[in-house]
Amino acid sequence: MGVVMESILSKMNIVSTSDHTSVVSINLFVALLCACIVIGHLLEENRWVNESITALFIGLCTGIIILLLSGGTSSHLLVFSEDLFFIYLLPPIIFNAGFQVKKKQFFRNFMTIMLFGAIGTLISFVIISFGARHFFQNLNIGEMNLGDYLAIGAIFAATDSVCTLQVLNQDETPLLYSLVFGEGVVNDATSVVLFNAIQSFDLTHINSGIFFQFVGNFLYLFFASTLLGVIAGLLSAYIIKKLYFGRHSTDREVALMMLMAYLSYILAELFYLSAILTVFFCGIVMSHYTWHNVTEGSRITTKHAFATLSFICEIFIFLYVGMDALDMEKWKFVNDSPKTSVAVSSIILGLILVGRAAFVFPLSFLSNLARKSQHEKINLKQQVTIWWAGLMRGAVSMALAYNKFTSGGYTELRGNAIMITSTITVVLFSTVVFGLMTKPLVRCLLPSPKNLSRMLSSEPTSPKSFFEPLLRNGLDSEADLGGHNAPPRPSSLRMLLTTPSHTVHYYWRKFDDAFMRPVFGGRGFTPYVPGSPTEQSVLQP
């Protein structure tokens, strides 16, 4: 009996010690997050450093300190898990991107964004995959098959444009911001869909049947994921509009918005779809319908809550990447051949540069052919900025690399270890070096804010681009429904191709106001409930 009690007490002590260690680690990590925010604020006006680089540097310094204190055995407080990234950290970032996006600009440039984000990512994927296969065969990095090379292409096709977006201003450079921002989201979604498609197919023996199955699977994931996001957003709008939680408690409607957004992401994961695309379009639909159905207080709360969660998750990711870069478990496998690791990293960086240039400039040229107004065209300086914005690699590349080349965050194979350390090197180098140069480069390429509104105003009063979106979020469009400003009906195919934007938009707004908004709510369709904040605001003189 005494032996049993002693054993139980011993186990309880181990558990208690383990729990205490976890609490200490979490406390230190939260303190580091606070330090990142404070230091990032102090460096706000710095020409070179931005918040993501600050978090990366703090993570590196913390990793060095932990490495010294632990005698070279560990460099981080928490073990990286791709599940932690994809299930908890990524959803708030992507959802907020869709929720806060200026829909008028996003959909006005939708076709160009899809060209860069989908077609451009595929071009970059092909160049990196087959370039890696060509160059890596001369290096001693272990046995790799075609599926591994294609996975490398998907991993390093995923961009991270956070540094550039922190420099650009959405109001001063609306065209450029919408292109960089939109391409970044679609690029991440396309890369993850490609990666998942590669993982689900046996690519050792490729034939025409496998190829068409791969393309079909890719298109299915893309469109099914988008549809699921739209349905989830419309469902949340319908529930909140019909039940109007705000008359009793604003907490419930805010909680429902958050949970429905997260549910869309988890459902996409459950059905093996692209959760990134799903939650992004869920955010867009929620901002167009659901957000207008809640009370004024809930609108302010949700807007700031989603932005804050996204901000914390971004800082968390960069902070951890900095600490994980010094993990000795991975680097010990490449100690005997540092030249190989450097060569692999250099080749990947070179392929990223070439792959990026291979689609940005040609696709910009094609996009400009469809833009009639000179103000709408993407000039060379803007093309260079877009090219530069996509050179950095971040957490998505890290998470996909861990998913492919590790098991539970660890690896025992030399080839896998080389790929992990090379991914870390590429992420660090691109984020720090390219990121440090982003602010000076953007300020050099783009004109001063005084001239910006005149030169980069991509919102002319009479848009003539063929790629004018179906959705435009603005008060100016509401007035079109009166019929006075309705555009003339196209009398020829040439006119239809050159000036269809008002017609498409006009009929979309009529459809939206006649069928969608009465059912799902939205601007001008806020529900009227006796005793509600809506009634109070209406009755006020």
Secondary structure, DSSP 8 states (H G I E B T S, - for coil): -HHHHHHHHHHHHHHHHHHHHHHHHHHHHHHHHHHHHHHHHHTTT-SS--HHHHHHHHHHHHHHHHHHHTTSS---SS---HHIIIIIIHHHHHHHHHHHS-HHHHHHTHHHHHIIIIIIHHHHHHHHHHHHHHHHTTS------HHHHHHHHHHHH----HHHHHHS-TTTSHHHHHHHHHHHHHHHHHHHHHHHHHHTS--SS--HHHHHHHHHHHHHHHHHHHHHHHHHHHHHHHHHHHH-GGGT-HHHHHHHHHHHHHHHHHHHHHTTS-HHHHHHHHHHHIIIIIHHHS-HHHHHHHHHHHHHHHHHHHHHHHHHHHHHTT-HHHHGGGTT-HHHHHHHHHHHHHHHHHHHHHHHHHHHHHHHHT--SGGGS--HHHHHHHHHHTS---HHHHHHHHHHH-BTTB---HHHHHHHHHHHHHHHHIIIIIHHHHHHHHHHHS--HHHHHHHS----SS---TT--S---SHHHHHGGGSTT------SHHHHHHS-HHHHHHHHHHHIIIIIHHHH--TT-----TTSHHHHHHH--
